[in-house]
């Protein structure tokens, strides 16, 4: 296996155990040692920049947030692709017609026009609660990189009805992230690789959810967690142990990356 120059990591279910809600000491050790060995570390997540976790002793080099719609490194923005403003308003109206509140995600704010059990539970995965604000309308008319809402897969056509610049990225069965059609983790990775002058063969990724499929398609080598979805495992180069079993650490050690 070609030694990667950059590794992209999903967060929830990959770096962070979904049940224990924390990163293991061995996974942290792997991240530190990968970085010491000159490999760039990138997070690729559906999360907002506001709720990307900080890990002890590890400073990530690159951030793909909002499923790749907003990517940046320590120097500044690499790629920013908001949802078309008209589509944002249509999506909010479509959600209201389903009786569903939504959150809109700007560059620095993540605000909701209400909440329900599914949306509250979705936020809780990241250790947060929805912020219901009277500034919601104002933020929704600015740059919006993602909308979050509780729903079921059968609602997806009704959610996207009348839009042309948005798509759904889902990794949980009770809620969705709605992102620009030009977004997605794969699109974000291609922009990051071009920015750093790297090829897909220079890149590797670890993930566990269906919103990681595009990420796996954009890198030369992909590793699905043992707890990953069947769809993701089917297209992965390899499968490692689960998050709880320190799958990343053991994979990196066995393959001479640390």
HULIN-V560080 format. One record per residue. N is the residue number from 1. RES is the residue in one small letter. PSI is psi in degrees with one decimal (* if undefined). Layout:
N;RES;PSI
N;RES;PSI
This chain:
1;x;130.2
2;x;128.9
3;x;125.4
4;x;151.3
5;x;-25.1
6;x;140.5
7;x;130.2
8;x;130.9
9;x;126.7
10;x;161.0
11;x;-67.1
12;x;117.8
13;x;-6.1
14;x;-65.6
15;x;-36.3
16;x;126.0
17;x;124.1
18;x;-30.2
19;x;-46.3
20;x;-13.3
21;x;33.9
22;x;163.9
23;x;142.8
24;x;159.7
25;x;-37.4
26;x;-36.1
27;x;-41.4
28;x;-43.9
29;x;-41.7
30;x;-44.7
31;x;-45.6
32;x;-43.9
33;x;-34.9
34;x;-44.6
35;x;-40.4
36;x;-28.5
37;x;11.6
38;x;13.3
39;x;130.6
40;x;137.2
41;x;128.8
42;x;137.3
43;x;140.8
44;x;105.1
45;x;157.6
46;x;-10.0
47;x;159.3
48;x;154.2
49;x;-25.8
50;x;-24.5
51;x;28.1
52;x;124.1
53;x;153.0
54;x;130.6
55;x;138.6
56;x;120.7
57;x;8.2
58;x;123.2
59;x;109.4
60;x;149.2
61;x;-35.6
62;x;145.1
63;x;119.1
64;x;107.9
65;x;170.9
66;x;45.2
67;x;36.3
68;x;-0.1
69;x;-22.5
70;x;109.0
71;x;139.2
72;x;163.4
73;x;-166.4
74;x;-18.8
75;x;-22.9
76;x;-164.4
77;x;141.4
78;x;-41.3
79;x;126.7
80;x;118.7
81;x;89.1
82;x;161.4
83;x;139.6
84;x;133.6
85;x;-40.2
86;x;-38.8
87;x;-37.1
88;x;-46.9
89;x;-39.1
90;x;-42.7
91;x;-40.2
92;x;-41.7
93;x;-41.6
94;x;-39.6
95;x;-43.3
96;x;-38.3
97;x;-26.0
98;x;-0.8
99;x;26.4
100;x;132.0
101;x;162.1
102;x;161.5
103;x;141.5
104;x;137.2
105;x;109.8
106;x;-170.7
107;x;-37.6
108;x;-0.7
109;x;145.5
110;x;99.2
111;x;151.0
112;x;153.2
113;x;14.1
114;x;-173.9
115;x;167.3
116;x;-179.8
117;x;-41.9
118;x;-44.1
119;x;-40.7
120;x;-42.1
121;x;-34.8
122;x;-46.7
123;x;-37.6
124;x;-27.6
125;x;-37.6
126;x;10.0
127;x;25.0
128;x;174.6
129;x;149.3
130;x;141.5
131;x;108.3
132;x;123.3
133;x;146.4
134;x;-2.8
135;x;3.9
136;x;-50.3
137;x;-42.4
138;x;-48.0
139;x;-36.3
140;x;-18.8
141;x;-2.0
142;x;-151.3
143;x;119.0
144;x;120.4
145;x;-20.9
146;x;147.0
147;x;145.5
148;x;135.6
149;x;150.0
150;x;139.3
151;x;-178.9
152;x;161.8
153;x;-31.7
154;x;-17.9
155;x;-14.1
156;x;-46.9
157;x;-40.2
158;x;-33.3
159;x;-43.7
160;x;-2.9
161;x;128.8
162;x;5.1
163;x;155.4
164;x;-11.0
165;x;20.3
166;x;155.1
167;x;167.4
168;x;133.7
169;x;116.0
170;x;138.4
171;x;6.3
172;x;150.3
173;x;-0.6
174;x;0.4
175;x;163.8
176;x;157.4
177;x;129.3
178;x;123.0
179;x;166.4
180;x;150.3
181;x;-26.1
182;x;-2.3
183;x;-156.3
184;x;151.6
185;x;-33.7
186;x;-45.1
187;x;-43.0
188;x;-42.5
189;x;-42.4
190;x;-40.0
191;x;-42.3
192;x;-44.7
193;x;-42.7
194;x;-41.2
195;x;-39.7
196;x;0.6
197;x;34.1
198;x;160.9
199;x;165.2
200;x;-33.3
201;x;-21.1
202;x;-6.0
203;x;149.5
204;x;157.7
205;x;147.6
206;x;133.9
207;x;176.2
208;x;-14.2
209;x;169.7
210;x;-21.1
211;x;2.0
212;x;-2.7
213;x;-48.2
214;x;-35.5
215;x;-46.8
216;x;-33.8
217;x;-15.8
218;x;-3.4
219;x;160.8
220;x;-30.1
221;x;128.8
222;x;140.4
223;x;117.7
224;x;140.0
225;x;156.0
226;x;-26.1
227;x;12.1
228;x;163.6
229;x;155.5
230;x;-37.8
231;x;-40.2
232;x;-42.8
233;x;-34.5
234;x;-29.0
235;x;-1.9
236;x;149.4
237;x;-39.6
238;x;165.8
239;x;132.7
240;x;-172.8
241;x;173.0
242;x;168.7
243;x;-47.6
244;x;-24.9
245;x;12.2
246;x;42.2
247;x;-40.4
248;x;-46.1
249;x;-51.9
250;x;-37.9
251;x;-47.5
252;x;-36.4
253;x;-46.6
254;x;-26.0
255;x;15.0
256;x;21.2
257;x;-22.3
258;x;*
